[in-house]
Amino acid sequence: MNHAASPHIPVLLDAVLDALRVADRAGGQYVDGTLGAGGHAAAILSAVPNARLLGLDRDPAALALARERLAPFGDRATIRHTSYEQIGDAVAAWSGSETAAVDGILLDLGISSMQVDDPARGFAFMHEGPLDMRFDPSSGGLTAADIVNTWQAEDIADVLFRYGEERHSRRIARAIVAARPLSTTRQLAEVIAAAQRGPRQKIHPATRSFQALRIAVNDELGAVERVLPAAIDCLQPGGRLAVISFHSLEDRIVKQTLKDEATDCICPPRQPVCTCDHRARVTLVTRKPLQADAAEIAANPRSRSARLRVVERL
Ligand SMILES: C[S@@+](CC[C@H](N)C(=O)[O-])C[C@H]1O[C@@H](n2cnc3c(N)ncnc32)[C@H](O)[C@@H]1O
């Protein structure tokens, strides 16, 4: 892995530590569902002297870096190779209890700098690499190559439109099918760029399509929908969930799900009598998402699109 080139800088670090109220604590149980290189996790463990932390990630390469980073904390840090969707089982096994007992959970969604910068992972159109894009290459699951080389044009267009909000989705999908077989990221990026006419855009013409393929390969939006209620299940009363998202599709799901979780009745507004029996499980700590300030954006341009939302278990 080519991680030496750009180590991942944890985004909104102070805001996350505030959100999880680490300054008030001397101990407690924390879960980092997206451990990555362990930047946020190390900061939580440093700030709370007797805290224990469970870190999860789908990416074995990220876990190897986190293991090194968290070694100084000894058995206060536990690392598991699993999807955050399995947070309930992972927490039960770690805490030895079925009852919700976690004080703080962080989900820093999406991709890390190390993953983007490693050509072998196939996430970046700027590097030559295989069309992979799996967060967990050991999973044997769907790859970007499977999508571009075997799916029908309409299904590819659907992915590009839904997950990349790509206006030229149909034209790009037809060009991809015509160019088969595709085996590398550069080849794909060139096909995508050539399929788009019109004025030069501010971003590379393959940006949206690469984002869309990555989301589809990893079922990222489905995973976010599933993890939020499962994470809230794990929190003890007063425990907090902090979620950082990096694009509007993700943030929309986080915003709506957390709003529903903070609302007693979620029946359609015109329905005269409640039939949903839904009860709020959390309060919203942030009504508007927290964002990086100018200094953080200057130091870490990746933080520009980060949005942090926080809820507290009732
Ligand atoms: C933005 S990075 C996290 C960086 C981390 N907060 C740090 O400070 O180094 C996101 C991480 O989430 C992981 N990830 C993505 N989907 C996941 C899932 N469903 N379950 C667990 N980890 C996931 C990625 O592999 C990546 O390492």
The ligand as an SDF file (V2000), in Angstrom:
LIG
                    3D

 27 29  0  0  0  0  0  0  0  0999 V2000
  -12.7690    8.1110    6.0320 C   0  0  0  0  0  0  0  0  0  0  0  0
  -12.0320    6.5880    6.4520 S   0  0  0  0  0  0  0  0  0  0  0  0
  -11.8920    6.6390    8.1970 C   0  0  0  0  0  0  0  0  0  0  0  0
  -10.6680    7.3060    8.6930 C   0  0  0  0  0  0  0  0  0  0  0  0
  -10.4650    7.2760   10.1930 C   0  0  0  0  0  0  0  0  0  0  0  0
  -11.5130    7.9760   10.8850 N   0  0  0  0  0  0  0  0  0  0  0  0
   -9.1060    7.8320   10.5890 C   0  0  0  0  0  0  0  0  0  0  0  0
   -9.0510    8.7900   11.3850 O   0  0  0  0  0  0  0  0  0  0  0  0
   -8.0880    7.3390   10.1050 O   0  0  0  0  0  0  0  0  0  0  0  0
  -13.3570    5.5010    6.2190 C   0  0  0  0  0  0  0  0  0  0  0  0
  -13.0510    4.0530    6.5110 C   0  0  0  0  0  0  0  0  0  0  0  0
  -14.3010    3.3580    6.5530 O   0  0  0  0  0  0  0  0  0  0  0  0
  -14.0940    2.0640    6.0570 C   0  0  0  0  0  0  0  0  0  0  0  0
  -15.4020    1.5140    5.6680 N   0  0  0  0  0  0  0  0  0  0  0  0
  -16.1530    1.7910    4.5940 C   0  0  0  0  0  0  0  0  0  0  0  0
  -17.2860    1.0740    4.6280 N   0  0  0  0  0  0  0  0  0  0  0  0
  -17.2520    0.3370    5.7720 C   0  0  0  0  0  0  0  0  0  0  0  0
  -18.1310   -0.5870    6.3910 C   0  0  0  0  0  0  0  0  0  0  0  0
  -19.2960   -0.9190    5.8220 N   0  0  0  0  0  0  0  0  0  0  0  0
  -17.7610   -1.1320    7.5710 N   0  0  0  0  0  0  0  0  0  0  0  0
  -16.5810   -0.8090    8.1560 C   0  0  0  0  0  0  0  0  0  0  0  0
  -15.7070    0.0560    7.6090 N   0  0  0  0  0  0  0  0  0  0  0  0
  -16.0370    0.6250    6.4460 C   0  0  0  0  0  0  0  0  0  0  0  0
  -13.1360    2.2690    4.8950 C   0  0  0  0  0  0  0  0  0  0  0  0
  -12.4570    1.0590    4.6190 O   0  0  0  0  0  0  0  0  0  0  0  0
  -12.2060    3.3590    5.4690 C   0  0  0  0  0  0  0  0  0  0  0  0
  -11.0700    2.7950    6.0640 O   0  0  0  0  0  0  0  0  0  0  0  0
  1  2  1  0
  2  3  1  0
  2 10  1  0
  3  4  1  0
  4  5  1  0
  5  6  1  0
  5  7  1  0
  7  8  2  0
  7  9  1  0
 10 11  1  0
 11 12  1  0
 11 26  1  0
 12 13  1  0
 13 14  1  0
 13 24  1  0
 14 15  1  0
 14 23  1  0
 15 16  2  0
 16 17  1  0
 17 18  1  0
 17 23  2  0
 18 19  1  0
 18 20  2  0
 20 21  1  0
 21 22  2  0
 22 23  1  0
 24 25  1  0
 24 26  1  0
 26 27  1  0
M  CHG  2   2   1   9  -1
M  END
$$$$
